[in-house]
Amino acid sequence: MDDARKKEIVEHFLGLYGRGRWGDLANTEPLNELLGMLTDDVEWWMSGMPRGGFVSKDEFRSMLVPLDGITDGPLHIVPTGWTIQGDRVAVEAYSTMELKSGRHYRNHYHFLFELRGDKIAVYHEHHDTAHVNDVLV
């Protein structure tokens, strides 16, 4: 697979975050599509999470449900830098999301993806955990 296709897969994955309100059970298709892009044995890691940061697909889905009660729109992730080497795709990005409280969620990220065919086998998300706690918790 060429680098353009790898970037296309990751861009589509990140774009799914902006296609709906994750806690809205009437709009589960973007989330189902996002989770379907992952291998069954995906290594999913997020900074600031219990158990060393590793989460399952089901745990990730359940973490999103409460967001519908506090968000006033989807999370938009905007990539600002790319590095592709072999099956590894690294992305620097920032996000925007409006909250029902009138506050704004604006975070910065470094994502690491490893692809296995057209699926994501490794997803590592580094973000500002202090901002998450200040704005979302």
PyMOL commands that set and color helices and strands:
alter all, ss='L'
color gray80, all
select helices_A, chain A and resi 3-19+29-36+51-53+57-69+129-135
alter helices_A, ss='H'
color red, helices_A
select strands_A, chain A and resi 38-46+54-55+76-85+88-98+104-105+108-116+119-127
alter strands_A, ss='S'
color yellow, strands_A
deselect
rebuild
show_as cartoon
